[in-house]
Amino acid sequence: MKVLVTGGAGFIGSTICSALIDHGGTPVILDSLVTGRESFTEGREFYRGDVADGALLDRIFTEHPDIEAVVHCAALIVVPDSVRDARHYYRENVGKTIDLLGHLERNGCRRLLFSSSAAMYQPGPDFTVDEDSALDPGSPYASTKAMVDRVLADVAHGAGPGGLRAVSLRYFNPIGADPKMRTGLQLLHPTHALGKMVEAWEQGSTFSLTGTDWPTSDGTGIRDYIHVWDLATAHVAALTRFDTLVDDERPHTVINLGTGRGVTVRQLAEAFGTVTGTALRTQDAPARPGDVVGAYTRCERSAALLGWRAEYALEDGIRHALEWRARLLEL
């Protein structure tokens, strides 16, 4: 299977490409390299450019007429940045995806797998969610993901037989790296919790627990930390089973991806100390703009429809992230 992967030079997109290759598939990468890393495309078909560039999309499909599906990972993802510049986030994440849909339709590509987000859910009293949970995006970033899901549903339902079919994979907080160390987090200064913990550990400084008065067991936000390789194999499973997930009656399907285990940020810090052998110094701090209490998913639908469950433990994700970080600093 040949698959166009937008954002394929980023953390998640590049890992999906590796999983696809391991499964016998061929990724074709489209990435603007705004945040992606060009070295992640070495030995792979790569086009540098924007998903809204119609001429470039036409060229890609002319040169690769056997592309069977698109995995759409290209997006801006930093929550505080989305609060500061919401218009930019809506233009990049929503507006350009709408442009992309037009380019795919013109080139006869009808299968789209959208790398969505579970940040849009309103958590229940126990902080669990499933695909039918109410939506309540807590940031402009989360709102852009929810809006794209809505656009995909509406376009797919209106397309009729032979038109667009879309699957949205809503996932939680990815950690770790490709276990074979081909790719990992491409940024030297990441903004997510584990990345900040690694920085604090390297510098011998203190990690700020931003938000400590949430109604969780220890006051810190709760997350579903999923290993990025598990996330990548779930995308491959969805591609493999794509035509069983959607049809003319159900042209858009939503599937959550997670471990089914809620972990607070304080618990993540404790696990980090266990892996490194040194307790991480922490301090309580106010929540950042756009922060939410968080949630974790119930996994029945992903198991039933994809035949998939997360396999890696939290500690595996931390260990692989540290191993990749050491390699990244040498590149």
C-alpha positions as CSV (number, residue, x, y, z in Angstrom):
1,M,0.0,0.0,0.0
2,K,1.3,3.4,-1.0
3,V,0.1,6.2,1.4
4,L,0.6,10.0,1.3
5,V,1.5,11.1,4.9
6,T,1.1,14.9,5.5
7,G,3.4,16.0,8.3
8,G,5.5,12.9,7.7
9,A,8.7,14.6,8.9
10,G,7.2,15.2,12.4
11,F,7.3,13.1,15.5
12,I,4.0,11.2,15.0
13,G,4.0,11.3,11.2
14,S,7.5,10.0,10.8
15,T,6.8,7.1,13.3
16,I,3.7,6.2,11.3
17,C,5.9,6.1,8.1
18,S,8.3,3.7,9.9
19,A,5.4,1.5,11.0
20,L,4.0,1.5,7.5
21,I,7.4,0.5,6.0
22,D,7.7,-2.3,8.5
23,H,4.2,-3.5,7.4
24,G,5.3,-3.6,3.8
25,G,3.8,-0.3,2.8
26,T,5.3,2.8,1.1
27,P,4.9,6.3,2.6
28,V,5.1,9.4,0.4
29,I,5.8,12.3,2.7
30,L,4.5,15.9,2.3
31,D,5.9,18.3,4.9
32,S,6.6,22.0,5.0
33,L,9.3,21.5,7.6
34,V,7.9,24.3,9.7
35,T,8.4,21.9,12.7
36,G,9.4,18.7,10.9
37,R,12.9,17.4,10.6
38,E,14.3,16.7,7.1
39,S,16.5,13.9,8.3
40,F,13.4,11.9,9.1
41,T,12.6,11.7,5.4
42,E,16.0,10.2,4.3
43,G,15.5,7.2,2.1
44,R,11.8,8.0,1.7
45,E,9.8,9.7,-1.0
46,F,9.6,13.3,0.2
47,Y,8.0,16.5,-1.1
48,R,8.6,19.8,0.7
49,G,5.6,22.0,0.7
50,D,2.2,22.9,2.1
51,V,-1.0,20.8,2.1
52,A,-2.8,23.7,0.6
53,D,-0.6,23.9,-2.4
54,G,-2.8,22.5,-5.2
55,A,-0.2,22.4,-7.9
56,L,2.1,20.4,-5.6
57,L,-0.6,17.9,-4.7
58,D,-1.4,17.5,-8.4
59,R,2.2,16.7,-9.0
60,I,2.4,14.2,-6.2
61,F,-0.6,12.3,-7.5
62,T,0.7,12.5,-11.1
63,E,4.0,11.0,-10.0
64,H,2.4,8.5,-7.6
65,P,-1.0,7.5,-9.2
66,D,-1.0,4.4,-7.0
67,I,-1.5,6.3,-3.7
68,E,-4.4,4.5,-2.0
69,A,-5.0,6.7,1.0
70,V,-3.8,9.8,2.9
71,V,-2.8,10.0,6.5
72,H,-3.3,13.7,7.5
73,C,-0.9,14.5,10.4
74,A,0.1,18.0,9.4
75,A,-1.0,20.5,12.1
76,L,0.2,23.0,14.7
77,I,-0.2,21.5,18.1
78,V,1.1,23.8,20.9
79,V,-1.9,24.7,23.2
80,P,-0.6,27.9,24.7
81,D,0.5,29.2,21.2
82,S,-3.1,28.4,20.0
83,V,-4.4,30.6,22.8
84,R,-2.1,33.5,21.9
85,D,-2.7,33.3,18.1
86,A,-6.0,31.5,17.5
87,R,-6.5,32.9,14.0
88,H,-3.2,31.4,12.9
89,Y,-4.2,28.0,14.3
90,Y,-7.6,28.0,12.6
91,R,-6.0,29.1,9.3
92,E,-3.3,26.4,9.4
93,N,-5.3,23.5,10.9
94,V,-8.8,24.0,9.5
95,G,-8.5,26.3,6.5
96,K,-5.7,24.3,4.9
97,T,-7.3,21.0,5.6
98,I,-10.4,22.2,3.7
99,D,-8.1,23.1,0.8
100,L,-6.5,19.7,1.0
101,L,-9.9,18.0,0.7
102,G,-10.5,19.8,-2.6
103,H,-7.1,18.7,-3.9
104,L,-7.7,15.1,-2.9
105,E,-11.1,15.1,-4.6
106,R,-9.7,16.5,-7.8
107,N,-7.1,13.7,-7.8
108,G,-9.6,10.9,-7.1
109,C,-8.3,10.1,-3.6
110,R,-11.2,9.0,-1.4
111,R,-9.6,7.5,1.7
112,L,-8.5,9.9,4.4
113,L,-7.2,8.9,7.8
114,F,-7.2,12.0,10.1
115,S,-4.8,12.1,13.0
116,S,-7.2,13.9,15.4
117,S,-7.1,14.6,19.1
118,A,-8.9,13.5,22.2
119,A,-8.4,17.0,23.7
120,M,-11.8,17.9,22.5
121,Y,-13.7,15.7,24.9
122,Q,-15.6,16.7,28.0
123,P,-14.5,14.2,30.6
124,G,-17.0,12.3,32.8
125,P,-16.9,12.3,36.6
126,D,-14.3,9.5,36.5
127,F,-12.3,11.3,33.8
128,T,-12.9,8.6,31.2
129,V,-14.3,9.2,27.8
130,D,-15.4,7.2,24.8
131,E,-16.3,8.1,21.2
132,D,-19.9,9.2,22.2
133,S,-18.7,11.5,25.1
134,A,-19.7,15.2,24.9
135,L,-17.3,17.5,23.2
136,D,-16.0,20.6,25.0
137,P,-12.7,21.7,23.5
138,G,-10.6,23.5,26.1
139,S,-8.3,25.5,23.7
140,P,-8.3,26.8,20.2
141,Y,-6.0,23.9,19.3
142,A,-8.5,21.4,20.5
143,S,-11.3,23.3,18.7
144,T,-9.4,23.1,15.4
145,K,-9.3,19.4,15.7
146,A,-13.0,19.1,16.6
147,M,-13.8,21.4,13.7
148,V,-11.9,19.4,11.2
149,D,-13.7,16.2,12.4
150,R,-17.0,18.0,11.8
151,V,-15.9,19.1,8.3
152,L,-14.9,15.6,7.5
153,A,-18.2,14.2,8.7
154,D,-20.2,16.7,6.7
155,V,-18.1,16.4,3.5
156,A,-18.2,12.6,3.6
157,H,-21.9,12.5,4.2
158,G,-22.5,14.9,1.4
159,A,-20.2,13.2,-1.1
160,G,-22.4,10.2,-1.8
161,P,-21.3,6.8,-3.1
162,G,-17.8,6.9,-4.4
163,G,-16.9,10.1,-2.5
164,L,-14.7,10.9,0.4
165,R,-14.5,8.4,3.2
166,A,-12.8,9.4,6.4
167,V,-11.7,7.9,9.7
168,S,-10.7,10.1,12.6
169,L,-8.3,8.7,15.1
170,R,-8.6,10.7,18.3
171,Y,-5.7,10.0,20.5
172,F,-4.2,11.3,23.8
173,N,-0.7,12.2,24.8
174,P,2.0,10.4,22.8
175,I,5.4,9.7,24.4
176,G,8.5,7.6,23.5
177,A,10.1,7.1,20.2
178,D,10.4,4.5,17.5
179,P,11.9,1.5,19.4
180,K,14.4,1.0,16.6
181,M,15.4,4.7,17.1
182,R,14.8,5.7,13.5
183,T,12.9,8.8,14.6
184,G,11.5,10.4,17.7
185,L,10.6,13.8,19.0
186,Q,12.2,16.3,16.6
187,L,12.3,19.3,18.8
188,L,15.1,20.2,21.2
189,H,12.8,22.2,23.4
190,P,9.4,20.5,23.5
191,T,6.5,22.0,25.4
192,H,4.7,18.9,26.6
193,A,5.1,17.4,30.1
194,L,7.6,14.6,29.4
195,G,9.8,16.9,27.3
196,K,9.9,19.4,30.1
197,M,10.8,16.7,32.6
198,V,13.7,15.6,30.4
199,E,15.0,19.2,30.2
200,A,14.8,19.7,33.9
201,W,16.6,16.4,34.5
202,E,19.3,17.3,32.1
203,Q,19.8,20.7,33.6
204,G,19.5,19.7,37.2
205,S,16.6,22.1,37.5
206,T,13.0,21.9,38.9
207,F,10.0,20.7,36.9
208,S,6.9,22.9,37.2
209,L,3.7,21.0,37.8
210,T,1.4,23.4,36.1
211,G,-2.0,23.1,37.6
212,T,-2.3,21.4,41.0
213,D,-5.9,22.1,42.0
214,W,-7.7,19.9,39.6
215,P,-10.3,17.4,41.1
216,T,-7.9,14.4,40.6
217,S,-6.4,12.1,43.1
218,D,-3.3,14.4,43.6
219,G,-4.5,17.7,42.1
220,T,-2.6,17.5,38.8
221,G,-4.0,16.9,35.4
222,I,-4.7,13.4,34.3
223,R,-3.6,12.1,30.9
224,D,-3.6,8.9,28.8
225,Y,0.1,8.6,27.9
226,I,0.3,6.4,24.8
227,H,3.6,5.2,23.3
228,V,4.1,6.7,19.9
229,W,4.8,3.3,18.4
230,D,1.5,1.9,19.6
231,L,-0.1,5.0,18.1
232,A,1.7,4.4,14.8
233,T,0.6,0.7,14.6
234,A,-3.0,1.7,15.3
235,H,-2.8,4.0,12.2
236,V,-1.5,1.1,10.1
237,A,-4.3,-1.1,11.4
238,A,-6.8,1.5,10.4
239,L,-5.3,1.8,7.0
240,T,-5.4,-2.0,6.6
241,R,-9.0,-2.2,7.6
242,F,-10.1,1.1,6.2
243,D,-12.8,-0.2,3.9
244,T,-14.4,-2.1,6.8
245,L,-14.5,1.0,9.0
246,V,-16.5,3.2,6.6
247,D,-19.1,2.7,3.9
248,D,-21.9,4.6,2.1
249,E,-24.1,4.4,5.2
250,R,-21.3,5.4,7.6
251,P,-18.8,7.5,5.6
252,H,-17.1,8.9,8.6
253,T,-16.0,6.9,11.7
254,V,-14.3,8.1,15.0
255,I,-12.1,5.8,17.0
256,N,-10.2,6.7,20.2
257,L,-6.7,5.5,20.7
258,G,-5.3,5.2,24.2
259,T,-4.1,2.9,26.9
260,G,-7.3,2.9,29.0
261,R,-5.1,4.0,32.0
262,G,-5.3,7.5,33.5
263,V,-1.9,8.8,34.8
264,T,-1.6,12.2,36.6
265,V,1.3,14.5,35.8
266,R,2.6,13.9,39.3
267,Q,2.5,10.2,38.7
268,L,4.4,10.7,35.4
269,A,7.1,12.6,37.3
270,E,7.3,9.7,39.8
271,A,7.7,7.2,36.9
272,F,10.3,9.4,35.4
273,G,12.3,9.2,38.6
274,T,11.9,5.4,38.7
275,V,13.3,5.1,35.1
276,T,16.2,7.4,35.7
277,G,17.0,6.3,39.2
278,T,16.9,9.9,40.4
279,A,13.8,11.5,41.9
280,L,12.7,14.5,39.8
281,R,12.5,17.8,41.6
282,T,9.2,19.4,41.2
283,Q,7.3,22.5,42.2
284,D,3.7,23.5,42.0
285,A,2.7,26.2,39.6
286,P,-0.5,27.7,38.1
287,A,-2.1,26.1,35.1
288,R,-1.1,27.5,31.7
289,P,-3.6,29.2,29.4
290,G,-5.6,26.4,27.6
291,D,-4.7,23.7,30.1
292,V,-7.5,21.3,31.0
293,V,-8.0,18.6,33.7
294,G,-7.6,15.9,31.0
295,A,-9.1,12.5,30.5
296,Y,-8.4,8.9,29.4
297,T,-10.2,6.7,27.1
298,R,-12.2,3.5,27.3
299,C,-10.8,1.2,24.6
300,E,-13.6,-1.0,23.5
301,R,-14.1,0.4,20.0
302,S,-10.4,0.4,19.0
303,A,-10.1,-3.2,20.1
304,A,-13.3,-4.3,18.3
305,L,-12.7,-2.3,15.0
306,L,-9.0,-2.4,14.7
307,G,-8.0,-5.5,16.6
308,W,-5.6,-3.3,18.4
309,R,-4.5,-2.5,22.0
310,A,-1.6,-0.5,23.3
311,E,1.3,-2.8,24.3
312,Y,4.0,-0.5,25.7
313,A,4.1,0.6,29.3
314,L,4.5,4.1,30.6
315,E,8.0,3.3,31.7
316,D,8.8,2.1,28.1
317,G,7.8,5.4,26.7
318,I,9.9,7.3,29.2
319,R,13.0,5.1,28.5
320,H,12.6,5.3,24.7
321,A,12.2,9.1,25.0
322,L,15.4,9.4,26.9
323,E,17.3,7.1,24.5
324,W,16.1,9.1,21.6
325,R,17.0,12.4,23.3
326,A,20.6,11.2,23.7
327,R,20.8,10.4,20.0
328,L,19.1,13.7,19.0
329,L,21.7,15.7,20.9
330,E,24.4,13.9,18.8
331,L,22.8,14.7,15.4
